[in-house]
């Protein structure tokens, strides 16, 4: 794991609102842990070490270069959708993947997934919120998938009953345009694949 340090003088007048100060550090590599050392200054006074705080900030890596794909499978019903996932989707990570999540939502919500909801909660909203369809470690995460060569073919919407279940690969709503992405969680955080999009129940998955 890489580590890096940088220094910046924060101007309270332009960078702070109330008790919150914001600073955006540009042009730094993802997948690295950055140490943060905060020391208050006053005019003509050295840093007040008694008030210094130290913390860390992990900058997640960018999405993997490889992508998931939507597959047209006429054998599925209108509330299901097949997607194709490369076996080495997260091979660029320099650490082990601890678990994977299949995140699904209506198209406009797929980039808003900090805390995915349960299937039933997500589908009670319009647009449909982000939810966890599949979750697990290793082979458990691929229980709705079949492997062909170096790719997995996975079916979304494969479970008929989601009552009381927080994580459920429940039915999709025909006619709704969905987004789906895979989240890999590892020691220092998580990384999301680029999303793929489809319209549930559409023969062309367009």
C-alpha positions in Angstrom: 0.0 0.0 0.0 1.4 3.4 -1.1 1.6 6.3 1.3 2.1 10.0 0.4 2.4 13.3 2.3 1.6 16.8 1.0 1.3 20.3 2.6 -1.3 22.9 2.0 -2.3 26.1 3.7 -6.1 26.3 4.0 -7.7 29.7 3.9 -10.6 29.7 6.4 -12.4 32.5 4.7 -12.7 30.7 1.4 -12.6 27.0 2.4 -14.7 26.8 5.5 -18.4 27.0 6.2 -19.4 26.7 9.9 -17.3 24.0 11.5 -16.6 22.2 8.2 -13.5 23.0 6.0 -13.1 21.5 2.6 -9.9 21.0 0.5 -9.7 19.1 -2.7 -6.2 17.6 -3.5 -5.9 17.2 -7.3 -3.7 15.0 -9.4 -3.1 12.3 -6.9 -3.1 8.6 -7.6 -6.0 6.4 -6.5 -5.4 3.3 -4.4 -3.1 5.2 -2.0 -3.3 6.1 1.7 -2.6 9.7 2.4 -1.7 11.0 5.9 -3.5 14.1 7.0 -1.8 16.4 9.6 -3.9 19.4 10.6 -2.3 22.3 12.6 -4.0 25.7 13.2 -2.0 28.8 12.5 -2.5 32.4 13.6 -0.9 35.5 12.2 2.8 35.6 13.0 2.5 32.5 15.2 4.0 29.0 14.6 1.7 26.0 14.4 -0.1 25.4 17.6 1.1 21.8 18.2 -1.1 21.3 21.2 -4.1 21.5 18.8 -2.6 19.4 16.1 -4.6 16.4 14.8 -3.4 13.6 12.6 -5.6 11.3 10.6 -5.6 9.3 7.4 -7.5 9.4 4.1 -7.7 6.5 1.6 -8.2 7.6 -2.0 -9.9 4.7 -3.8 -8.6 3.5 -7.1 -10.4 4.3 -10.3 -12.9 1.9 -11.9 -11.3 -1.2 -13.5 -10.5 -1.0 -17.2 -12.5 -4.1 -17.9 -16.3 -3.7 -18.0 -19.4 -5.8 -17.3 -21.8 -6.3 -20.2 -25.5 -6.8 -20.7 -26.5 -10.0 -22.4 -29.7 -10.7 -24.3 -31.0 -14.1 -23.1 -34.4 -15.0 -24.6 -34.9 -17.8 -22.1 -35.3 -15.4 -19.2 -38.6 -13.8 -18.2 -39.4 -10.1 -18.4 -38.3 -9.5 -14.7 -34.9 -11.0 -15.2 -31.7 -9.8 -16.9 -28.4 -11.5 -17.7 -25.1 -9.8 -17.3 -21.5 -10.9 -18.2 -18.6 -10.3 -15.8 -15.0 -10.9 -16.7 -13.3 -13.4 -14.3 -10.4 -10.9 -13.9 -12.6 -7.8 -13.5 -10.6 -6.6 -10.4 -7.3 -8.1 -11.3 -5.6 -4.6 -11.3 -6.1 -4.3 -7.5 -2.8 -4.8 -5.5 -4.7 -6.4 -2.6 -7.2 -9.3 -2.1 -10.9 -8.8 -2.7 -12.8 -9.7 0.5 -16.3 -9.7 -0.9 -18.4 -8.5 -3.8 -21.8 -6.8 -4.1 -24.0 -6.6 -7.1 -25.6 -3.1 -6.9 -28.7 -2.4 -8.9 -30.9 0.7 -9.2 -32.9 2.8 -11.7 -30.5 4.3 -14.2 -30.4 7.8 -12.6 -29.5 6.4 -9.1 -26.6 4.0 -9.9 -23.9 6.6 -9.0 -25.6 7.3 -5.6 -24.8 4.1 -3.7 -22.9 4.9 -0.5 -25.4 2.9 1.6 -27.4 0.5 -0.6 -30.9 -0.3 0.6 -32.9 -3.6 0.8 -34.7 -4.7 -2.3 -38.1 -4.0 -0.9 -37.2 -0.5 0.4 -35.5 0.4 -2.9 -38.5 -0.7 -5.0 -40.9 1.4 -2.9 -39.3 4.6 -4.2 -39.6 6.3 -7.6 -37.0 6.3 -9.0 -35.9 2.9 -7.6 -33.0 3.4 -5.2 -29.7 1.5 -5.2 -30.0 -1.9 -3.5 -27.8 -5.0 -3.0 -29.0 -7.8 -5.3 -26.2 -10.3 -4.5 -23.5 -10.3 -1.8 -20.8 -12.7 -0.8 -17.3 -13.9 -0.7 -15.7 -15.8 -3.5 -18.0 -18.5 -5.0 -20.9 -17.4 -2.8 -21.1 -14.1 -4.7 -21.4 -16.0 -7.9 -24.3 -18.3 -6.8 -26.6 -16.8 -9.5 -23.9 -17.2 -12.2 -22.6 -19.8 -14.5 -19.0 -19.7 -15.8 -18.1 -20.1 -19.5 -14.4 -19.7 -20.3 -13.1 -16.7 -18.5 -16.5 -14.9 -18.0 -19.4 -15.4 -15.6 -23.0 -15.1 -16.8 -25.1 -13.9 -13.9 -28.9 -13.4 -13.7 -30.5 -10.4 -12.0 -34.0 -10.9 -10.7 -33.6 -14.6 -10.1 -35.3 -14.8 -6.7 -39.1 -14.8 -6.6 -39.6 -14.0 -2.9 -37.8 -11.2 -1.0 -40.1 -10.8 2.0 -38.0 -9.9 5.1 -34.7 -10.3 3.2 -32.3 -7.3 3.2 -30.2 -8.7 0.4 -32.3 -10.2 -2.3 -31.9 -10.8 -6.0 -35.6 -10.0 -6.5 -37.6 -9.4 -9.6 -37.0 -6.4 -11.8 -39.8 -4.1 -13.0 -40.5 -4.5 -16.7 -40.1 -1.3 -18.6 -37.7 0.3 -16.1 -34.2 1.3 -17.2 -31.8 0.0 -14.7 -28.1 0.4 -14.0 -25.9 -2.3 -12.4 -22.3 -2.3 -11.2 -20.1 -4.6 -9.1 -18.5 -3.4 -5.9 -15.4 -5.1 -4.6 -14.6 -4.5 -0.9 -11.0 -4.9 0.3 -8.9 -4.0 3.3 -8.8 -0.3 2.8 -12.2 0.4 1.1 -14.0 -0.5 -2.0 -13.9 -0.1 -5.8 -16.9 0.0 -8.2 -16.9 -1.3 -11.7 -18.2 0.9 -14.5 -22.0 0.5 -14.7 -23.9 -1.3 -17.4 -27.5 -0.3 -18.4 -30.5 -2.1 -19.6 -34.3 -1.9 -19.8 -36.0 -4.7 -18.0 -38.2 -6.8 -20.2 -36.7 -5.4 -23.4 -35.7 -8.1 -25.9 -32.7 -6.1 -27.0 -31.7 -5.0 -23.5 -31.5 -1.5 -24.9 
